[in-house]
Amino acid sequence: MRSFYGFTLEGLRMALTQAGLAPIGAARLFNWHYKHKHTEACTTDLAQATIQFVKDHISFDLPQIEQVQESDDRTVKFLFRLADGKKVETVLIPSFKKYGICLSSQVGCAMKCSFCHTGLQGLERHLETSEIVGQYLAAQGWLNEHRPSNNRIATIVFMGQGEPLHNFDAVKGAIEIFLSQYGLSLAADKITISTAGFLPGLKRWKDEMPDVNIALSLHSTITEKRNKLIPINAKYPFQEIIALVDELPKKSKAVVIYEYLVTKGFNDSEADARHLGETLKGKRAFVNLIPFNPFPGADYERPERSGVDAIKKILEDYGVPSLVRYTKGSDILAACGQLNSR
Ligand code: SAH
């Protein structure tokens, strides 16, 4: 059995063709399950042989909800159990009447960033396309049931557990399903992939990835400091990463999002901020300033609000726009960098 949610439209067409069936069934199946949101197998508008093929070879199982935590601010954190018993977390972040969903791309993560709770977990395995799409569908199902009047997931960010560009093929497959006009029909500008700067994946982006938004976790533009925060910087220096990101084809209005984690006393000085401004000035950049979210055993400290606002002010001198991302869901450890499913 293969999961339905692991097939791109093209992949499903191929599977049907190889089985001697009409490829048109693929679009019909996509419509039925994604557009019309049926969870039981499709029995209308399909040849009998196709119905039988689906029955014999394709499963519709979703990740199982093991635990749901709801924050006072309406953030929801799911702990999902996968078919092999491994677990991942997914977060719904409320924004006005809608939600953004924060998806995981791996069980654990190999990047070992020193400020990140997931990094401590190490990499257990990559997620499959079906498990990435499955997080979205399972969370949508929960919203439909528990918050029916207010259940729209409008944006997707790959900012959960894992380094999405380290699991390029599975993430790309999921994005193709999210974008497919027969599938979930999301717009590319509603999807953002956040990367720690994994160069091998970025090199493939230009030719292979659909035109979704990119966010780079920068956190410092001073080499020794970034090495300490994001150890892969020693192998893939941020200067090379930024040069590659600059070359990505972008729609006229699109900007690159640079994330800047602010930790007290480490990367929050005026000199740090000026260095960042120098590096990004003149680029199509938007900076998200993220105050460090603590977790048990963390080595860093959360900055005062005034310290973060001061960085924002300095960036203005360089014409670099930014926003402070005040945390949501931290009471349930659902904020950036707090996910750990072990
Ligand atoms: N691996 C990807 C996506 C996952 S992390 C990446 O590195 O971009 C999503 C964002 O949360 C990243 O910018 C990451 O640096 C940030 N983050 C991680 N730990 C954090 C913490 N404890 N507090 C605040 N932000 C954190």
Boltz pocket constraint, residues with backbone or C-beta under 6 A from the ligand:
constraints:
  - pocket:
      binder: B
      contacts: [[A, 115], [A, 116], [A, 117], [A, 158], [A, 159], [A, 160], [A, 161], [A, 162], [A, 163], [A, 164], [A, 194], [A, 195], [A, 196], [A, 197], [A, 215], [A, 216], [A, 217], [A, 259], [A, 261], [A, 290], [A, 291], [A, 292], [A, 293], [A, 294], [A, 295], [A, 336], [A, 337], [A, 338]]
      max_distance: 6.0
